[in-house]
C-alpha cells in the first residue's frame, strides 16, 4: 500500500484533514499494491445526527412513563422517567462515538471502502463497477456543511449499495470519486 496524491485540490485538503498515514483500523482493508487517494472519517456531526432520530421516541417514552407515574402502584416518578430517557440517549451516544471512531471511508485507485467497527465489517465497491455517484443532504446537514455520498453498481436499482455518511463537503468528495473512476477506466 502506498499513499498517493491524497488531495486533488487545496480546498478539499483544507476541508478534510487526512492523517499522514493510513490508520491501522483502515489499513488492514487496503491491498499492498493499491494507492490511497482519499482517507475520510465522518464529520463529528455523525454522532449527533445519528442520535437525533431517537430523541422523539425517548421523549414519547418519558411522557408515557411520566403519565403512568401518577399511579401510586407504579415504582417510579417523573424524575426517574426523565433519568431513564437520558440514560437511553447516553447509551446511544456512547455507541455512536465508538462507531464514529472506527469508521473510515477510503478511496483507492481501484475501489471504495467503508471500514466500520460497529459492527466490524469492511464494505467495498470496485471503481469499475460503479454506475452512479450522487450526493444528498437534509436541510440540517446542508446547514452543518455535511452530507451523504451514495454509490450504485447498477443504474436501474433504487437503493444505493454504498453510503459515505456525514462527510464534509460531499460534492468535493463526489468529484474525487468521479476523477478516480475516470482514471481507473483508462
KOLDREN-608977 format. One line per field, with one value per residue: residue in three letters; x, y, z of N, C-alpha, C in turn; chain. Coordinates in steps of 0.1 Angstrom, whole numbers, plus 5000, padded with zeros to 4 digits. Layout:
N
resn <- [Ala,...]
n_xx <- [X,...]
n_yy <- [Y,...]
n_zz <- [Z,...]
ca_xx <- [X,...]
ca_yy <- [Y,...]
ca_zz <- [Z,...]
c_xx <- [X,...]
c_yy <- [Y,...]
c_zz <- [Z,...]
chain <- [A,...]
// end
This chain:
186
resn <- [Unk,Unk,Unk,Unk,Unk,Unk,Unk,Unk,Unk,Unk,Unk,Unk,Unk,Unk,Unk,Unk,Unk,Unk,Unk,Unk,Unk,Unk,Unk,Unk,Unk,Unk,Unk,Unk,Unk,Unk,Unk,Unk,Unk,Unk,Unk,Unk,Unk,Unk,Unk,Unk,Unk,Unk,Unk,Unk,Unk,Unk,Unk,Unk,Unk,Unk,Unk,Unk,Unk,Unk,Unk,Unk,Unk,Unk,Unk,Unk,Unk,Unk,Unk,Unk,Unk,Unk,Unk,Unk,Unk,Unk,Unk,Unk,Unk,Unk,Unk,Unk,Unk,Unk,Unk,Unk,Unk,Unk,Unk,Unk,Unk,Unk,Unk,Unk,Unk,Unk,Unk,Unk,Unk,Unk,Unk,Unk,Unk,Unk,Unk,Unk,Unk,Unk,Unk,Unk,Unk,Unk,Unk,Unk,Unk,Unk,Unk,Unk,Unk,Unk,Unk,Unk,Unk,Unk,Unk,Unk,Unk,Unk,Unk,Unk,Unk,Unk,Unk,Unk,Unk,Unk,Unk,Unk,Unk,Unk,Unk,Unk,Unk,Unk,Unk,Unk,Unk,Unk,Unk,Unk,Unk,Unk,Unk,Unk,Unk,Unk,Unk,Unk,Unk,Unk,Unk,Unk,Unk,Unk,Unk,Unk,Unk,Unk,Unk,Unk,Unk,Unk,Unk,Unk,Unk,Unk,Unk,Unk,Unk,Unk,Unk,Unk,Unk,Unk,Unk,Unk,Unk,Unk,Unk,Unk,Unk,Unk]
n_xx <- [5008,5006,5007,4991,4986,4969,4950,4933,4927,4934,4914,4898,4916,4919,4894,4892,4909,4933,4951,4987,4994,4978,4953,4956,4933,4920,4939,4943,4924,4932,4948,4982,4992,4977,4970,4963,4940,4922,4913,4889,4872,4840,4823,4823,4798,4784,4779,4759,4739,4732,4720,4699,4674,4664,4655,4627,4614,4624,4615,4587,4586,4593,4572,4550,4559,4560,4533,4522,4534,4517,4501,4500,4509,4528,4564,4580,4588,4583,4609,4625,4617,4626,4653,4658,4652,4673,4694,4691,4695,4722,4735,4731,4746,4772,4775,4774,4797,4817,4812,4817,4845,4856,4850,4859,4863,4876,4892,4907,4929,4916,4892,4863,4861,4845,4852,4841,4836,4816,4789,4818,4831,4840,4831,4831,4836,4844,4859,4854,4830,4811,4782,4768,4771,4761,4751,4735,4717,4701,4682,4692,4717,4729,4730,4749,4771,4776,4770,4757,4774,4765,4766,4760,4759,4744,4724,4697,4687,4669,4679,4709,4741,4763,4772,4786,4784,4776,4798,4822,4817,4804,4800,4826,4839,4825,4833,4860,4858,4846,4867,4887,4874,4873,4901,4906,4892,4907]
n_yy <- [4988,5022,5056,5079,5108,5125,5146,5164,5190,5221,5232,5211,5198,5215,5212,5186,5169,5147,5120,5116,5090,5059,5050,5024,5009,5011,5003,4976,4968,4976,4967,4956,4966,4988,5023,5048,5073,5090,5096,5094,5104,5102,5134,5149,5155,5133,5118,5133,5136,5110,5103,5120,5110,5093,5109,5119,5095,5087,5109,5106,5082,5091,5108,5090,5073,5092,5099,5075,5075,5087,5069,5054,5028,5023,5020,5043,5078,5110,5123,5100,5088,5107,5106,5079,5082,5100,5083,5063,5078,5085,5060,5054,5075,5068,5044,5055,5072,5052,5039,5061,5065,5042,5042,5046,5060,5051,5059,5043,5037,5017,5010,5017,5019,5011,5012,4999,4997,4990,4974,4952,4954,4954,4971,4971,4984,4980,5004,5002,4991,5009,5026,5049,5080,5101,5129,5137,5156,5166,5195,5203,5190,5203,5229,5224,5218,5192,5160,5132,5107,5087,5056,5036,5003,4995,5013,5009,5002,5012,5017,5028,5011,5016,5038,5069,5084,5115,5132,5159,5185,5171,5172,5178,5155,5137,5145,5138,5110,5105,5114,5095,5073,5078,5078,5051,5038,5042]
n_zz <- [5000,4991,4998,4978,4958,4979,4979,4955,4952,4968,4983,4990,5006,5028,5039,5046,5069,5065,5079,5080,5074,5067,5088,5112,5117,5093,5075,5073,5055,5030,5000,4993,4968,4962,4957,4979,4976,4989,5023,5046,5076,5090,5096,5129,5134,5128,5150,5166,5146,5143,5166,5168,5155,5176,5196,5196,5201,5226,5241,5239,5253,5278,5284,5285,5306,5325,5327,5336,5361,5379,5390,5421,5425,5407,5405,5400,5394,5379,5377,5377,5353,5334,5339,5330,5303,5296,5301,5282,5259,5264,5264,5237,5226,5234,5219,5193,5193,5195,5171,5153,5158,5148,5121,5088,5056,5026,4996,4970,4942,4930,4942,4964,4999,5029,5062,5090,5125,5142,5133,5132,5101,5066,5038,5003,4970,4938,4916,4889,4887,4895,4888,4892,4910,4936,4956,4987,5010,5040,5051,5075,5075,5053,5064,5083,5068,5058,5043,5025,5005,4978,4962,4934,4919,4897,4874,4874,4898,4928,4953,4967,4969,4984,5010,5020,5049,5064,5056,5052,5029,5007,4979,4968,4976,4961,4935,4936,4937,4912,4895,4902,4893,4865,4860,4865,4846,4823]
ca_xx <- [5000,5013,4998,4994,4982,4957,4940,4935,4926,4937,4901,4894,4926,4915,4881,4893,4922,4937,4963,4998,4994,4965,4951,4957,4919,4916,4950,4941,4914,4938,4958,4996,4995,4968,4973,4952,4937,4915,4910,4880,4864,4828,4823,4819,4783,4779,4774,4747,4729,4727,4712,4687,4661,4660,4650,4613,4609,4627,4606,4574,4587,4593,4558,4542,4563,4556,4518,4520,4539,4507,4495,4509,4514,4540,4575,4588,4581,4587,4624,4631,4614,4635,4666,4658,4653,4687,4703,4689,4703,4736,4740,4731,4757,4784,4775,4777,4811,4825,4810,4825,4859,4861,4845,4868,4860,4889,4891,4919,4929,4909,4879,4858,4860,4839,4857,4833,4840,4803,4796,4831,4830,4846,4823,4840,4830,4854,4856,4849,4816,4802,4774,4763,4775,4755,4751,4722,4718,4689,4684,4701,4731,4734,4734,4762,4782,4779,4760,4760,4778,4758,4771,4752,4765,4735,4716,4683,4682,4665,4687,4724,4748,4773,4770,4796,4775,4780,4811,4823,4817,4801,4802,4840,4842,4819,4842,4872,4854,4844,4880,4893,4867,4878,4915,4905,4886,4917]
ca_yy <- [5000,5034,5068,5087,5122,5124,5156,5170,5205,5227,5235,5198,5195,5223,5207,5172,5167,5133,5117,5114,5076,5052,5045,5009,5003,5011,4998,4961,4966,4980,4957,4962,4973,4999,5037,5055,5087,5098,5089,5103,5099,5111,5145,5146,5157,5119,5114,5140,5133,5096,5102,5128,5103,5087,5119,5119,5082,5088,5119,5099,5072,5099,5113,5078,5069,5103,5098,5064,5077,5093,5058,5051,5014,5023,5023,5054,5091,5117,5124,5087,5087,5116,5100,5067,5088,5105,5071,5057,5087,5084,5047,5056,5084,5060,5035,5063,5076,5041,5038,5072,5064,5031,5043,5052,5060,5051,5058,5039,5038,5006,5007,5025,5011,5016,5003,5001,4989,4986,4961,4951,4950,4962,4971,4976,4985,4983,5016,4998,4986,5020,5031,5063,5086,5113,5134,5141,5162,5172,5209,5204,5186,5214,5240,5220,5216,5178,5153,5118,5104,5074,5049,5025,4994,4995,5025,5006,4999,5024,5018,5027,4999,5021,5052,5076,5092,5127,5137,5173,5189,5158,5174,5177,5141,5130,5148,5130,5096,5105,5115,5082,5064,5081,5073,5037,5033,5043]
ca_zz <- [5000,4991,4998,4966,4959,4987,4976,4942,4953,4981,4990,4996,5016,5039,5045,5051,5074,5064,5085,5071,5071,5067,5102,5113,5116,5079,5066,5070,5044,5017,4995,4992,4956,4960,4960,4986,4971,4999,5035,5053,5087,5090,5105,5142,5134,5126,5164,5169,5136,5144,5179,5167,5153,5188,5206,5197,5207,5240,5247,5240,5264,5291,5286,5289,5319,5334,5330,5344,5374,5387,5397,5432,5425,5398,5414,5396,5393,5367,5376,5373,5338,5327,5341,5322,5290,5293,5301,5269,5249,5268,5258,5222,5223,5235,5208,5181,5194,5191,5156,5146,5160,5140,5107,5078,5042,5019,4981,4964,4928,4925,4949,4975,5011,5042,5073,5102,5137,5148,5135,5125,5087,5055,5026,4992,4957,4928,4909,4876,4888,4900,4877,4895,4923,4938,4970,4992,5023,5045,5054,5087,5070,5045,5073,5090,5058,5056,5035,5022,4991,4976,4950,4928,4909,4885,4873,4875,4912,4935,4966,4965,4975,4994,5015,5029,5056,5072,5052,5049,5015,4999,4964,4966,4977,4949,4924,4938,4933,4898,4890,4904,4883,4852,4859,4866,4833,4812]
c_xx <- [5009,5003,5001,4990,4969,4946,4943,4934,4929,4925,4897,4904,4923,4903,4883,4907,4925,4950,4974,5000,4980,4964,4951,4943,4914,4927,4949,4931,4920,4949,4972,4999,4986,4974,4961,4951,4931,4911,4901,4875,4851,4830,4819,4804,4776,4772,4760,4736,4724,4719,4699,4674,4656,4653,4635,4607,4612,4618,4592,4575,4587,4579,4549,4546,4559,4541,4515,4524,4529,4500,4505,4515,4526,4552,4584,4580,4587,4602,4631,4629,4623,4649,4668,4659,4667,4697,4702,4697,4718,4742,4741,4743,4770,4786,4779,4791,4820,4824,4818,4840,4864,4857,4855,4863,4873,4886,4905,4919,4921,4894,4876,4857,4852,4844,4849,4837,4827,4792,4809,4829,4837,4837,4832,4832,4841,4849,4850,4835,4806,4795,4770,4768,4767,4756,4737,4725,4705,4692,4694,4715,4737,4738,4747,4773,4785,4768,4765,4764,4772,4764,4762,4761,4757,4726,4701,4678,4679,4674,4702,4730,4759,4770,4782,4788,4782,4795,4811,4824,4816,4803,4817,4844,4837,4828,4855,4869,4853,4858,4888,4887,4872,4892,4915,4900,4896,4926]
c_yy <- [5012,5046,5077,5102,5122,5134,5162,5185,5209,5229,5222,5195,5202,5217,5194,5170,5152,5131,5114,5099,5070,5047,5029,5003,5002,5004,4983,4958,4969,4971,4964,4970,4985,5013,5043,5069,5096,5090,5099,5096,5108,5123,5141,5148,5143,5115,5120,5137,5119,5094,5109,5120,5096,5096,5119,5106,5082,5098,5113,5089,5080,5103,5101,5074,5079,5102,5086,5065,5083,5081,5054,5037,5012,5027,5034,5067,5098,5119,5111,5084,5095,5111,5087,5072,5092,5093,5064,5065,5086,5071,5048,5064,5076,5051,5043,5068,5064,5038,5048,5070,5052,5032,5051,5050,5061,5050,5054,5040,5026,5004,5017,5015,5019,5007,5008,4992,4984,4985,4961,4946,4959,4960,4977,4976,4989,4996,5013,4994,4997,5026,5046,5067,5099,5117,5138,5146,5168,5187,5211,5201,5197,5226,5237,5217,5202,5172,5138,5116,5089,5069,5037,5016,4994,5007,5021,5004,5013,5027,5018,5015,5004,5035,5056,5086,5104,5131,5152,5175,5177,5160,5173,5163,5133,5133,5140,5115,5096,5106,5102,5072,5066,5076,5057,5031,5033,5031]
c_zz <- [5000,4991,4986,4968,4966,4983,4963,4942,4967,4990,4997,5008,5029,5046,5051,5056,5075,5072,5075,5067,5073,5081,5102,5112,5101,5070,5063,5059,5030,5013,4993,4979,4953,4964,4967,4981,4981,5011,5043,5066,5086,5099,5119,5144,5132,5139,5167,5159,5137,5157,5177,5164,5166,5198,5207,5204,5222,5247,5249,5252,5278,5294,5291,5303,5329,5337,5338,5359,5384,5395,5408,5432,5415,5406,5409,5395,5381,5366,5372,5358,5330,5328,5331,5307,5286,5293,5288,5258,5252,5262,5243,5218,5224,5223,5195,5181,5190,5176,5149,5147,5151,5125,5099,5064,5034,5004,4977,4949,4922,4930,4960,4987,5022,5052,5085,5113,5144,5138,5127,5111,5078,5043,5015,4979,4947,4919,4895,4876,4892,4887,4879,4909,4924,4953,4974,5006,5027,5047,5065,5083,5062,5053,5080,5081,5055,5047,5033,5007,4989,4963,4947,4919,4896,4886,4876,4889,4919,4947,4962,4973,4985,4997,5022,5036,5063,5069,5049,5034,5006,4984,4960,4966,4965,4937,4924,4934,4918,4890,4890,4894,4869,4850,4858,4853,4822,4812]
chain <- [A,A,A,A,A,A,A,A,A,A,A,A,A,A,A,A,A,A,A,A,A,A,A,A,A,A,A,A,A,A,A,A,A,A,A,A,A,A,A,A,A,A,A,A,A,A,A,A,A,A,A,A,A,A,A,A,A,A,A,A,A,A,A,A,A,A,A,A,A,A,A,A,A,A,A,A,A,A,A,A,A,A,A,A,A,A,A,A,A,A,A,A,A,A,A,A,A,A,A,A,A,A,A,A,A,A,A,A,A,A,A,A,A,A,A,A,A,A,A,A,A,A,A,A,A,A,A,A,A,A,A,A,A,A,A,A,A,A,A,A,A,A,A,A,A,A,A,A,A,A,A,A,A,A,A,A,A,A,A,A,A,A,A,A,A,A,A,A,A,A,A,A,A,A,A,A,A,A,A,A,A,A,A,A,A,A]
// end
